[in-house]
């Protein structure tokens, strides 16, 4: 029984590999796949790192309504300034780097 399962799995993996290699040999298909993979985080509700960084600067003013953002806003309202200070320092560093270029 175990041998049969292993052979079936190996056959399925082989078939999928052949199909994928045939599909991806064309450059336009590879580009479509890359674009599709890049869109997945947005469709799953994951924000980009830039959004997360910007939300750290003013957590209570964010349009993002997830639980983590609510907790950040709550900590700031209780007096925590770590996220705001981190945001200000890195924002200033980025502005200085951009001016030097």
Secondary structure as UniProt FT lines:
FT   HELIX           2..24
FT   HELIX           27..43
FT   TURN            44..45
FT   HELIX           49..57
FT   HELIX           59..61
FT   HELIX           67..77
FT   TURN            78..79
FT   HELIX           82..100
//
